[in-house]
Amino acid sequence: MKKWAKLLLVGAGLLITARLTLAVEPLSSTNYTIPRSAQPGNGQGSSASTNYNLRSTVGEIQSSTLTSTNFYAFAGAQHVEDIPKGITTLTALAGYYPGEINLQWITPGDDDDHGHLSKGARVYIATTTNISDSQNAAYWHAKRNNSEIQFTTSGASSYQNYSVTGLDEGVTYYFRIWVKNHQGNWNSLSTGATGVATVSEIGVIILGTDTFNFGNMDLSSSAVTTSSFTIRNIGNVKEDYLIRGTTLTPNTPWALSTAPGTDQFMLRGGFSPSQPAISSFGSEDTILFNDQTSDSTKFAIGASSGTTVPINEDKYLWLRLDTPLMTSTTWQQDIRVTITGSRAP
């Protein structure tokens, strides 16, 4: 007696789911820094006036701020300090991988926002999950030198990005950033950015056809599909595949079994890059009504398996059908195989 058998494969995926202001300060010293705009004079010393003393180690001093003009400028090289501008463009977006947030910002120049930040500058990024702390400027200032993330720039650049990894999935993080230029001068506290760390996503998709028709088969016979089912991991983690099967009307009249019998058929599956021989399927490859997880031997043929499948990788599933020894029906039997993904350890 001949029998029709049709296979339908179903994929199921679960989605787990500033400018610087300088002040004049009375000092006991007469040292001061000459502004860029100052012109060298003919004098050999500083001002004879003792009405003021001026000190600056962090930026330019404009002569218009002085209370006396009775001074001489020193000839020769002049030392000027550059101050980077505070960053106001910081953003935090969920990354692709679990526990990841991608930060991006436009860098200031070495001096305010002019030019590029030079090679060798240091970037400091601090974070917290406490919303009260995130709104407290004093908290951020206290964290600056001990920021969780610190790195040195490798070259001049206007745009910067940094992927923060190893975060708790689904948790909200608050970020601030500082820059210290090559002269060792800090910019001011940046504006804040908030992001949620990416959660794990598990997904499986069947590419191309999801149906194979065995056609007419004799009782007590065996056959392997002549084409494979292409299974792709579309999640963001490595996955183990779980496989289960049933007839379209479960156990009526045919039922899955561990060996052929009356109205009982045997279905086995295995991952392989090419069509396997009928003898390549073992008892460990038997598909049953309940989910079974792929491992290095179950549903595995040769070096190919459905375990620890990398992101976006394709696996090729082949099936072997062993028909019943006896049957109570001559109607075509539809068999459904379902594949789901789980996060690999």
GUGU-152455 format. One line per field, with one value per residue (C-alpha): residue number from 0; residue in three letters; chain; x, y, z. Coordinates in steps of 0.05 Angstrom, whole numbers. Example, Ala and Ser with C-alpha at 12.3 -4.5 7.8 and 13.67 -1.06 7.14 Angstrom:
BEGIN
k <- c(0 1)
r <- c(ALA SER)
c <- c(A A)
east <- c(246 273)
north <- c(-90 -21)
up <- c(156 143)
END
This chain:
BEGIN
k <- c(0 1 2 3 4 5 6 7 8 9 10 11 12 13 14 15 16 17 18 19 20 21 22 23 24 25 26 27 28 29 30 31 32 33 34 35 36 37 38 39 40 41 42 43 44 45 46 47 48 49 50 51 52 53 54 55 56 57 58 59 60 61 62 63 64 65 66 67 68 69 70 71 72 73 74 75 76 77 78 79 80 81 82 83 84 85 86 87 88 89 90 91 92 93 94 95 96 97 98 99 100 101 102 103 104 105 106 107 108 109 110 111 112 113 114 115 116 117 118 119 120 121 122 123 124 125 126 127 128 129 130 131 132 133 134 135 136 137 138 139 140 141 142 143 144 145 146 147 148 149 150 151 152 153 154 155 156 157 158 159 160 161 162 163 164 165 166 167 168 169 170 171 172 173 174 175 176 177 178 179 180 181 182 183 184 185 186 187 188 189 190 191 192 193 194 195 196 197 198 199 200 201 202 203 204 205 206 207 208 209 210 211 212 213 214 215 216 217 218 219 220 221 222 223 224 225 226 227 228 229 230 231 232 233 234 235 236 237 238 239 240 241 242 243 244 245 246 247 248 249 250 251 252 253 254 255 256 257 258 259 260 261 262 263 264 265 266 267 268 269 270 271 272 273 274 275 276 277 278 279 280 281 282 283 284 285 286 287 288 289 290 291 292 293 294 295 296 297 298 299 300 301 302 303 304 305 306 307 308 309 310 311 312 313 314 315 316 317 318 319 320 321 322 323 324 325 326 327 328 329 330 331 332 333 334 335 336 337 338 339 340 341 342 343 344)
r <- c(MET LYS LYS TRP ALA LYS LEU LEU LEU VAL GLY ALA GLY LEU LEU ILE THR ALA ARG LEU THR LEU ALA VAL GLU PRO LEU SER SER THR ASN TYR THR ILE PRO ARG SER ALA GLN PRO GLY ASN GLY GLN GLY SER SER ALA SER THR ASN TYR ASN LEU ARG SER THR VAL GLY GLU ILE GLN SER SER THR LEU THR SER THR ASN PHE TYR ALA PHE ALA GLY ALA GLN HIS VAL GLU ASP ILE PRO LYS GLY ILE THR THR LEU THR ALA LEU ALA GLY TYR TYR PRO GLY GLU ILE ASN LEU GLN TRP ILE THR PRO GLY ASP ASP ASP ASP HIS GLY HIS LEU SER LYS GLY ALA ARG VAL TYR ILE ALA THR THR THR ASN ILE SER ASP SER GLN ASN ALA ALA TYR TRP HIS ALA LYS ARG ASN ASN SER GLU ILE GLN PHE THR THR SER GLY ALA SER SER TYR GLN ASN TYR SER VAL THR GLY LEU ASP GLU GLY VAL THR TYR TYR PHE ARG ILE TRP VAL LYS ASN HIS GLN GLY ASN TRP ASN SER LEU SER THR GLY ALA THR GLY VAL ALA THR VAL SER GLU ILE GLY VAL ILE ILE LEU GLY THR ASP THR PHE ASN PHE GLY ASN MET ASP LEU SER SER SER ALA VAL THR THR SER SER PHE THR ILE ARG ASN ILE GLY ASN VAL LYS GLU ASP TYR LEU ILE ARG GLY THR THR LEU THR PRO ASN THR PRO TRP ALA LEU SER THR ALA PRO GLY THR ASP GLN PHE MET LEU ARG GLY GLY PHE SER PRO SER GLN PRO ALA ILE SER SER PHE GLY SER GLU ASP THR ILE LEU PHE ASN ASP GLN THR SER ASP SER THR LYS PHE ALA ILE GLY ALA SER SER GLY THR THR VAL PRO ILE ASN GLU ASP LYS TYR LEU TRP LEU ARG LEU ASP THR PRO LEU MET THR SER THR THR TRP GLN GLN ASP ILE ARG VAL THR ILE THR GLY SER ARG ALA PRO)
c <- c(A A A A A A A A A A A A A A A A A A A A A A A A A A A A A A A A A A A A A A A A A A A A A A A A A A A A A A A A A A A A A A A A A A A A A A A A A A A A A A A A A A A A A A A A A A A A A A A A A A A A A A A A A A A A A A A A A A A A A A A A A A A A A A A A A A A A A A A A A A A A A A A A A A A A A A A A A A A A A A A A A A A A A A A A A A A A A A A A A A A A A A A A A A A A A A A A A A A A A A A A A A A A A A A A A A A A A A A A A A A A A A A A A A A A A A A A A A A A A A A A A A A A A A A A A A A A A A A A A A A A A A A A A A A A A A A A A A A A A A A A A A A A A A A A A A A A A A A A A A A A A A A A A A A A A A A A A A A A A A A A A A A A A A A A A A A A A A A A A A A A A A A A A)
east <- c(0 26 17 23 64 72 118 107 163 145 194 180 221 216 237 261 240 630 676 723 716 780 783 834 861 906 970 1038 1070 1079 1078 1026 1012 1013 951 958 938 995 1051 1123 1150 1219 1218 1260 1212 1140 1097 1124 1054 1039 964 950 980 952 959 932 951 889 875 885 882 852 888 822 809 869 861 927 961 1028 1066 1115 1107 1163 1193 1198 1155 1090 1053 979 934 877 811 765 692 641 607 533 520 525 474 462 426 413 466 458 483 454 478 504 494 526 550 563 585 619 686 707 773 835 816 741 708 762 797 802 818 891 919 936 876 839 765 728 658 620 553 501 434 409 364 375 450 442 410 464 522 563 557 585 642 663 665 705 775 750 703 686 711 776 815 866 848 889 881 845 771 706 660 670 631 640 603 592 585 572 513 452 401 340 368 369 438 456 521 565 631 693 754 825 867 941 959 922 864 793 729 665 614 576 502 471 450 404 401 372 418 397 361 371 331 321 294 293 271 263 291 260 212 182 147 171 127 152 99 78 117 110 95 158 201 248 267 309 287 321 328 343 307 351 347 377 391 361 371 428 457 483 426 410 354 296 256 189 138 67 16 -32 -85 -41 -36 -96 -91 -15 28 102 140 209 199 151 87 14 -5 61 117 187 216 289 326 398 437 486 514 496 447 466 460 400 446 473 411 413 362 387 359 287 237 181 120 159 216 285 347 402 471 536 503 428 404 478 510 585 611 546 495 440 477 512 491 524 484 460 488 449 441 413 362 349 295 287 218 204 133 87 87 11 -39 -113 -118 -100 -106 -46 -15 11 69 90 159 170 238 249 311 339 398 461 498)
north <- c(0 69 131 205 245 320 359 430 465 522 571 603 658 692 764 770 822 1546 1603 1614 1675 1695 1737 1788 1767 1807 1768 1779 1760 1804 1746 1747 1717 1761 1755 1734 1805 1838 1871 1864 1930 1958 1952 1904 1889 1887 1945 1993 1998 1959 1972 1902 1834 1787 1711 1663 1591 1570 1619 1685 1750 1808 1874 1910 1876 1909 1968 1999 2008 2026 1963 1937 1873 1823 1807 1735 1672 1676 1618 1610 1556 1525 1503 1454 1470 1429 1375 1388 1334 1269 1216 1145 1093 1020 977 913 863 849 896 948 1023 1064 1134 1187 1260 1316 1332 1403 1432 1437 1510 1520 1492 1513 1460 1387 1353 1333 1263 1245 1280 1240 1225 1210 1179 1168 1133 1118 1082 1127 1181 1226 1223 1237 1304 1325 1364 1354 1279 1282 1329 1281 1224 1259 1234 1165 1156 1084 1095 1130 1128 1168 1195 1165 1223 1288 1276 1314 1255 1203 1141 1089 1024 1010 936 888 929 900 885 931 978 1054 1087 1161 1187 1249 1262 1306 1319 1336 1364 1352 1410 1376 1426 1401 1424 1434 1381 1357 1355 1288 1229 1171 1102 1033 974 926 863 793 777 706 692 638 646 595 620 597 539 513 452 386 334 262 240 167 120 47 23 3 47 105 169 232 300 317 390 422 474 536 559 627 656 727 742 780 721 652 602 528 501 462 415 381 350 326 309 365 329 305 230 221 176 174 189 203 146 122 64 49 10 10 82 101 133 155 223 241 306 328 390 382 428 375 318 262 188 153 116 182 190 156 144 207 247 224 281 274 312 351 400 370 414 405 388 361 294 305 330 334 302 305 372 408 418 463 484 550 578 646 708 711 642 593 519 467 417 350 301 226 194 121 103 59 -17 -15 41 52 108 121 196 241 256 326 329 394 406 467 499 550 582 588 628 585 580)
up <- c(0 -17 26 16 67 67 113 136 174 221 251 317 349 416 424 496 474 541 540 599 645 681 744 768 835 883 894 925 860 799 749 695 627 565 519 446 426 466 426 451 478 491 566 604 660 683 703 754 782 845 842 818 807 755 748 696 684 645 589 555 595 557 570 573 640 674 720 700 633 661 642 591 551 551 484 460 465 503 537 522 552 511 541 504 501 541 500 486 434 474 456 482 440 451 417 376 427 496 551 501 494 438 456 404 407 369 399 416 392 435 445 456 393 345 304 326 391 384 389 460 492 545 546 611 612 676 686 738 742 798 771 832 822 748 765 815 785 848 840 769 788 843 793 739 754 770 711 693 621 604 539 499 431 374 326 310 297 298 313 366 386 440 453 527 538 596 622 656 602 601 653 643 647 652 622 625 590 597 555 579 523 510 557 614 615 626 593 632 649 587 578 599 557 576 545 559 552 497 518 489 427 405 336 282 210 154 89 24 23 88 56 28 -4 2 -48 -52 -6 10 80 119 75 87 51 62 38 -27 -6 61 102 113 185 204 273 270 344 376 416 399 400 410 367 396 350 359 311 303 251 231 272 330 335 288 252 247 308 318 351 366 318 260 278 261 246 277 237 255 236 246 234 226 208 151 96 44 36 85 71 100 148 176 220 288 342 378 319 329 330 382 404 458 447 445 446 395 420 392 377 376 308 288 227 222 248 236 291 316 379 394 327 315 299 227 211 168 185 138 166 132 151 146 145 163 145 188 183 176 166 177 126 54 62 56 124 139 187 222 250 294 308 364 391 461 485 484 550)
END
